[in-house]
């Protein structure tokens, strides 16, 4: 085999590139991260961190280091110009193991992501390297970068060879331009000024979205005593106005008694964008994060959407680098991520429209919001964050629950002989959705999160039975080849019995005690007793337990997994 300088070149040391490099590193492969800047960006940008991203940070082994820079249970309130609360977004559920929303300080989190790369001897982070060339040779890529001196003068060039390259260098991505893919969508002309201050002069936690017809604003309480404001600039106001202290004081005067006494630590002007690349892959080159999509800030999903990209792409690159899967697996990256990103952009754009309504539209909005708050079901739609589209992969590494056909999964499933029960929430199949993460018990651990038991690779799990019961010898060989963890979920009352009973199974079985009842509830309303979980904890397949062999075979096909041979 040809030896290359690294396995994956990551272009851009933002949070997405750094997270991707960490996820590849914890799975045993090398990355080289090239960053044109001489250091990480030191001003706050993203301020919202969700539970899905935290699950990824746990996989990367960095959550304990990052957690001190976060505030859990960030509540968001939409208020009108009079300060009346129109809607409250305060989800209390923790189905993925963590509170749904956190506030965070991005520069400090980015520093921990960068420091995490020091754990991997084969991984390097090179600042002052501006990528100027890309070549895809079919079996590898060559990435050429200019080395930049302290004053950004070019001091030389360097070429790095790798199996793959991923552009994570933001909206003006060189990689995307090299790929030649359209960047579809809108860039509204509305400008906003961001002001971050220390020693929060307001002191209230959480977030206020001010849908004020006079001037929409956002006010956010952040960790370490930081307060962020964002104010919309009107069309007739030149951007240069934000450099005038008197103008900034006038913006802040309705929020604090003495704007002149504030200590400003960051001030920037930005424009919202809603764009997505037509394709996230060209040969051995990929896009992730802002290079692949730009998202308005309203629901705090720009940072999190990029982390979802890294989560999805990292395990697929790992599987191919390990020789576990064929190249077709990498095609599912665009197939799975692009639709969800597009849906999220649409929701964010709609939220921006609600924020920016004029006086007449604002009055109609306020009356409508008051009416919605009188109906519990409608009110919970906002309170529980149900308007936010959760990732659901209807095509890619998924298996249809009704037919067990690989590659596509219908959202619902029909009543019938093999699916007599339906989801009480509306006949939704769990395939393509992220699996829950309750706290569980095992023979080795008590009250731990489920991911700590199942690990970060494939899982085949059943409810209340031995997962090997309906697997053939060939199936068990596949399980060993692809390092599936076989798991039996049990009521805690039956765990000791199952541990003794399954000790003689033809492959090791981890028995998990469902101490909270969350797993029982999950299986109870779905027409399945078996699930196959992907390395990113999404459900690849769900079936009856007796269909285990067919479900496993379909997952192997959908994931382009290698059928023969032993894992090295």
HELIX and SHEET records of a PDB file:
HELIX    1   1 UNK A   15  UNK A   26  1                                  12    
HELIX    2   2 UNK A   51  UNK A   59  1                                   9    
HELIX    3   3 UNK A   63  UNK A   66  1                                   4    
HELIX    4   4 UNK A   67  UNK A   69  5                                   3    
HELIX    5   5 UNK A  106  UNK A  116  1                                  11    
HELIX    6   6 UNK A  117  UNK A  119  5                                   3    
HELIX    7   7 UNK A  174  UNK A  179  1                                   6    
HELIX    8   8 UNK A  223  UNK A  225  5                                   3    
HELIX    9   9 UNK A  239  UNK A  243  5                                   5    
HELIX   10  10 UNK A  245  UNK A  252  1                                   8    
HELIX   11  11 UNK A  259  UNK A  261  5                                   3    
HELIX   12  12 UNK A  289  UNK A  291  5                                   3    
HELIX   13  13 UNK A  302  UNK A  321  1                                  20    
HELIX   14  14 UNK A  328  UNK A  355  1                                  28    
HELIX   15  15 UNK A  359  UNK A  372  1                                  14    
HELIX   16  16 UNK A  376  UNK A  383  1                                   8    
HELIX   17  17 UNK A  451  UNK A  454  1                                   4    
HELIX   18  18 UNK A  473  UNK A  481  1                                   9    
HELIX   19  19 UNK A  492  UNK A  494  5                                   3    
HELIX   20  20 UNK A  495  UNK A  501  1                                   7    
HELIX   21  21 UNK A  502  UNK A  504  5                                   3    
HELIX   22  22 UNK A  518  UNK A  524  1                                   7    
HELIX   23  23 UNK A  545  UNK A  547  5                                   3    
HELIX   24  24 UNK A  548  UNK A  558  1                                  11    
SHEET    1   A 6 UNK A 124  UNK A 126  0                                        
SHEET    2   A 6 UNK A  31  UNK A  34  1                                        
SHEET    3   A 6 UNK A   6  UNK A  11  1                                        
SHEET    4   A 6 UNK A 154  UNK A 167  1                                        
SHEET    5   A 6 UNK A 141  UNK A 148 -1                                        
SHEET    6   A 6 UNK A 129  UNK A 136 -1                                        
SHEET    1   B 6 UNK A 124  UNK A 126  0                                        
SHEET    2   B 6 UNK A  31  UNK A  34  1                                        
SHEET    3   B 6 UNK A   6  UNK A  11  1                                        
SHEET    4   B 6 UNK A 154  UNK A 167  1                                        
SHEET    5   B 6 UNK A 285  UNK A 287  1                                        
SHEET    6   B 6 UNK A 281  UNK A 282 -1                                        
SHEET    1   C 3 UNK A  48  UNK A  50  0                                        
SHEET    2   C 3 UNK A 101  UNK A 104 -1                                        
SHEET    3   C 3 UNK A  70  UNK A  72 -1                                        
SHEET    1   D 7 UNK A  85  UNK A  89  0                                        
SHEET    2   D 7 UNK A  76  UNK A  80 -1                                        
SHEET    3   D 7 UNK A 207  UNK A 211  1                                        
SHEET    4   D 7 UNK A 217  UNK A 222 -1                                        
SHEET    5   D 7 UNK A 226  UNK A 233 -1                                        
SHEET    6   D 7 UNK A 191  UNK A 198 -1                                        
SHEET    7   D 7 UNK A 263  UNK A 271 -1                                        
SHEET    1   E 3 UNK A 183  UNK A 186  0                                        
SHEET    2   E 3 UNK A 274  UNK A 277 -1                                        
SHEET    3   E 3 UNK A 293  UNK A 294 -1                                        
SHEET    1   F 2 UNK A 395  UNK A 399  0                                        
SHEET    2   F 2 UNK A 406  UNK A 408 -1                                        
SHEET    1   G 2 UNK A 439  UNK A 440  0                                        
SHEET    2   G 2 UNK A 448  UNK A 449 -1                                        
SHEET    1   H 5 UNK A 509  UNK A 514  0                                        
SHEET    2   H 5 UNK A 485  UNK A 491  1                                        
SHEET    3   H 5 UNK A 459  UNK A 463  1                                        
SHEET    4   H 5 UNK A 530  UNK A 533 -1                                        
SHEET    5   H 5 UNK A 539  UNK A 543 -1                                        
END                                                                             
